[in-house]
Structure formats: structure tokens, C-alpha cells
Amino acid sequence: MSLRLVYVAGVSPAKWLRAWADRRPDRPLEATRVDQHEQLADVRTGDADLAFVRLPIDDDGLHVIPLWEEVAVAVLPKDHAFAEAEELALADLADEPRAPEQDDPAMTVELVAAGTGWAMLPHGVARLHHRRDVVAIPVTDAATTRIALAWRVERDDEDIQDFVGVVRGRTARSSRSGGLADAAAGDTRADRGRTAGDGRGTSAKAGRAKPARGSGTGAGRSRRTGAHGRRKGGKRR
């Protein structure tokens, strides 16, 4: 029987799938992308064993391990006055019309491209739905979002903990060394404490996921230009 994983748009699970295949060839892993509004539906019903979700969620009956933060980007038409900016602040966008937000991010980006306004998306989602007629620019003071790994408390067994070990970068030996469920529960409690206390969680790749120049979204690596809203060769808004 295979292990079943669901994940939201903006998560790229390929490296963990490869690591899992190397570690547990006896237990195939099936991965399916789901819409964010349904990110926990299959886990709750038992049709999926684990889920990469975007917080916040109702965590009743779940183990949840916060992993990494996502930078927020403003998706703008390519001919927008701010299209060449390296970064923006919320104040820069305050008087700009926003595109109608859709359940499907691809449709939201479609409306941006059509000139109805701008949209705020996690960088990974904007990258997934990139098109040539829009750009995505980091918004320095916008709230970040966080990706987490979640599974049902009653489903906490060795297979689950092996996958948690893969995501956390633990070796096969340390993942199978005993006390797995207890160790994961301790990790989960510790992560929740850190998240509540200082906004940081433990991640498989520590730190905020910064958009890199040339990523295909038009979002370059965030670099301060002195005052928010200053554009390359342009005026300060």
C-alpha cells in the first residue's frame, strides 16, 4: 500500500519524493496537488496521510510542523509604472486598484494581465502561475505566509515519522532509532512554542524563501533602495 501526500500550490515536493524513494522503496509515495481551500479535506477523511498546507489552519486533531515562510509579492501587469521596481511597500500600492481575487490563483493572475489591477500572492504561487505579461515584485512589509506539514494524530506511525525525517533532513538511521511518535510530538510542540513566541519555526531549509532573480516571475532578490517605492531610474512614490 502506498503513502498518500497532498500539497498546495507553491510547494515543490520533488526532492522529498526522491529522498523517500531512496529511503523507502518498499512504500511507494503518491503525491497530489490540491486547492488551498481543500488542503485538509483528504487528511481529515483519511484519503491522504500527510499534507503540505499553508497556514493558518484548524489544527484540531492534527500534528502540525511549521516549515518555511513565503515572501509576499505584488503581481502587476508588465506595463505597470512599478513593473521595474526591485521591491515595493504596501504604501506604494495603497492607491492602486486591486484585481478581483479568485479561488483559482491562475484566474487572479489572468485578471491582473487583463489590466483590472494588481494582486498579492505568495512568491511560490506567483512563480507557478507566471506568464510573460505580468511581473512579481517582493513587498517588503507585507505579511509572510508559512508552509507546514500536517497529519492526523491517530495516524502517527513509523511511516509518517520516516517522512517527517525526510523533510527534516534526518538520516535513515536516526529516523528509525525508536521513540518516533514521541519525538515527533516533541518536535511539534517545540515548533508551536517557537512560532507563538517569535514567529519562527524549524524548517527543512531554514530561513525565508527569497525569490531569486531570473526565477521566471520577474521578482528579483529583495534589495533595499533606501526608501520604499523607489523605482530604478524613477521617482519615489
Buried (B, 14 or more C-beta within 10 A) or exposed (E): EEBBBBBBBBBEBEEBBEBBEEBBEEBEBEBEBBEBEEBBBBBBEEEBBBBBBBBEBEBEEBBBBBBBBBBBBBBBBBEBBBBBBBBBBBEBBEEBEBBEEEEEBEBBBBBBBEEBBBBBBBBBBBBBBBBEEBBBBBBBEBEBBBBBBBBBEEBBEEBBBBBBBBBBEBEBEEBBEEEBBEBBBEBBEEBBEBBEEEEBBBBBEEEBBBBEEEBBBBBBEBEEEEEBBBBEEEEEB
